[in-house]
C-alpha cells in the first residue's frame, strides 16, 4: 500500500504516526518544529485515514506491513518512530518485528495492553451524524456535541476530518473509513505481543489526566520495552501533543538528542 505523507527538513529520519480517527494534519505543527532540529520528518496518513487508501481489512500487522513498505519505498534503512495512541501501537508492533530498522521510539499515551471499548460513544455519534445527508457542517457539529456530551476536545478533533464530497452539493464525508474502523475496532483495542522484547530505547509520554498508561498496564511496557523511560506531562489529557505542545516538544527533543 502507498500511504499519503508529508515531509519536512533533512537529516536522520523520524516517522510520525497519528491515532485512531486522526490524520497527518494533526501533526504538521509538531513535525515542522521537530524538523527544525536537524531531522527529516515524515508525517503519514495510515490506511483508512486521511488521504491514504481505504481497506476493509485493518489490524496492527497490516499497519506494520504498510510502514515496512513505506521504509522500502523511501529507501529508509533506519529511523526514529513516534506514534500517538493507535499510532503508538503500530510503532510498538513494528519495532518488535523490525528492531533493526528503529533507532529510538516515542510512544504517546498508550501501552501495549488490550483496552476495553473506549470509543463506542464516538462511533455511535459519528454514525448518527450521517454526514452524507448533512446540509451543513454546523448540523454535524450539533449532533456530535449532543451525543458526546459536549466533549469539546473530541468534537473539534473529529471535525478536522470532515470534508465536502467530490460533488460539492451532495453533502459531506469523513476522511477516515468509518465502516471499516468500526467493524475492526476489536483489532484496534487488542494487545501488542511478542516473544522477544525491543532492545532499543523507548520513551513513553503520558498525559497526567489520561488513564491510558497506568499502574496495571505498565508491566506490559517493562516486559516488551525494557529500556524504557516514562515522562508525564501535567494538566494534559490523551491528546497531550495538542494540549501542551511546548512541553511535549521539549520531552521529544531531549530524548532524541
Buried (B, 14 or more C-beta within 10 A) or exposed (E): BEBBBBBBBEEBBBBBBBBBBBBBBBBBEBBBBBBEBEBBBBBBBBBBBBEBBBBEEBBBEBBBBBBBEBBEEBEBEEBBBBBBBBBBBBBBBBBBBBBEBBBBBBBBBBBBBEBEEBBEBBBEBBEEBEBEEBEEBEBBBBBBBEBBEEBEEBBEBBEEBBEEEEEEEEBBBBBBBBEBBBEBBEBBBBBBBBEEBBEBBBBBBBBEEBEBBEEEBBEBBEEBBEEBEEBBBEEBBBBBBBBBBEBBBEBBBEBBE
